[in-house]
Amino acid sequence: MNIIACVRQTPDTETVIKINGAANGIELDGVKLVLGPYDEYALEAAAQIKEKSGGEVTAVTVGGEKAAETLRHCLAVGADKAVHINDSGADDALAIATALANQIKKLPHDLVFVSNKGTDSDRGAVGPMLGELLGLPYVGLVTEIEVEGGSATVSRDVEGGAKEKFKVTLPAVICAQKGVRGEPRYASLPAIMKAKKKPIETVSPEGDLASLRKVQVEKLEYPPARPPGRMVPGESAADKAKELVRLLRSEAKVI
Amino acid sequence: MSKVILVFGQVRNSEPTRPTLECLSLAAGLGGDVHCILLGTGAKAAAAAAGHQGASQVWANEDASFDKWDLAAVANTVDAAVKSTGAALVLVPATTHGKELAGKLAARHSAALASEVIGVSADGDGFKAVRPVYSGKVRATVKLSGSPVFATVRPNVLDVAAADSSKTATVNDLAAGQGDSRIQLVSVETKGDTGAVDLSEARVVVAGGRGLKGPENFHLIDGLATAFNGAVGASRMVVDAGWKEHRYQVGQTGKVVTPELYVAVGISGAIQHLVGMQNSGCIVAINNNPEAPIFKVADYGVVADLFEFVPKLAEELKA
């Protein structure tokens, strides 16, 4: 089973995000860059399926020079090799999906994993785009996956409290949601040492990505600050409960 | 000239879903000619409500096969409508189904897609959108080039204008597109609590965290959610410990929710939780630790022992 895991380097969630002077990007100095938190789940699923069925996991990313560090980490937490599509152009879902699709077409692939979304881009658009561009079936936000023979059985939750189960002929593009295969593994010291010997291939993106960047960031701003809150007074729990309900009814008017 | 804005509507119990109404309301506010696609059982019955919300044309197909999700069939059906209406903007609710549809079609058209937008405005011949990025820490205004352009609209953020029953839509038949035999929907299992309010669309969310001390105490959250007529949520710790399933998780690696009222019970407020709920309308935090970071985003903070306070609050709400 040849498995591709599409990953993305993102700022650590705990990092304070500062908008740059031109208000069209963020200050990257001092920002800790990590493997996308959602990508960890997708990579773990890829690794577990490979460990059961044999084959290889290839981590693929689109990004500038620094993205190689994230691929090195992927090699310590389940990937066997990695491809770095070196591109420092503006972050755009269609450009990324196109660069990934053009690369993946050249690699053997039975299963292509993507994740819910980048915690920086907050999009979740690359997965379905990739399915379309590769001409492969796509299922989003999968929380269960079993692979047998030439197909995968996947389940996911949808709005309204229903769980959908699909049988998908491989190859396919699957977006793995948290919980698909338990908690992602940690990079152990031996795994980190081994990862240093695994190959990362660096390639240039194929295709006219510039013409695909049709979503242009004009301005970044901080969301309006929340007005300061206050503590609900009261001697006893009952007093506080009474006062809170009064505030929610007559001041906030939300109930 | 009036541009066509096409809304992909979702139908539940013969009504457009709330995120669909939000998309229609947004479209009507942009001043275009609003068209709406409605598929599956009850589509034509739902058309009336779409009309009241400003759609002039509804493109409907009542084939029950649409009740079971088939991305390829829906995409091909919608694509035909995108082409025949010459839509300049296609709005899709940013739901599980909506997001995969919009991504697929945007790629097919090599078109701009703005994901999870919280606002759209006309910009000369084109459109601009506002969307949260960096887990909601920043807002981006993006310009969408070309035509058509696509946007998925984050549920529960935008207002729905009052329905105007004097407005009606012409209902047209839309032919069903071809499906993809490589994906078969095996089953749709409905959970026991379908009657309960859906987390991502709920007006009120009551979420529980570590402070509950064990799964046996989670009934306090269920009871309070019932008293508020809201949905139940949970912190990551609660989900990781197996007290609640992942679909209840609010925050990073869970759901982003924006209810009118969010009640955090026994949740300390790690950044991973805050990014999932900090854009809620009104936030109430209940915690026994006055230093808990959750109080920094709360409109109303209650320092109390939740085991004592929550039953009192539920009682007070019913009074």
Interface residues (C-beta under 8 A of the other chain):
Chain A: P11 T13 E14 I17 I19 I26 P37 Y38 Y41 A93 L94 A97 N116 T119 D120 S121 D122 R123 G124 A125 V126 G127 P128 M129 L130 G131 E132 L133 L136 P137 Y138 V139 G140 L141 T143 T153 R156 D157 V158 E159 G160 G161 A162 K163 E164 K165 F166 K167 V168 T169 A172 Q177 K178 G179 E183 L212 K214 V215 Q216 V217 E218 K219 L220 E221 Y222 P223 R226 P227 G229 R230 M231 V232 A237 A238 K240 A241 K242 L244 V245 L247 L248 A252 V254 I255
Chain B: R12 T17 W69 L71 A72 T95 T96 H97 K99 E100 L101 A102 G103 K104 L105 A106 A107 R108 S110 A111 A112 L113 A114 S115 E116 K128 R131 P132 V133 Y134 S135 G136 K137 V138 R139 A140 T141 V142 K143 L144 S145 G146 V149 D180 S181 R182 I183 Q184 L185 V186 S187 V188 E189 T190 K191 D193 T194 A196 D198 S200 E201 V204 F228 V239 D240 H246 R247 Q249 Q252 T253 G254 E260 L261 I271 Q272 V275 Q278 N279 G281 C282 I283 V284 P290 F295 K296 V297 A298 D299 Y300 G301 V302 V303 A304 D305 E308 F309 K312 L313 E315 E316 L317
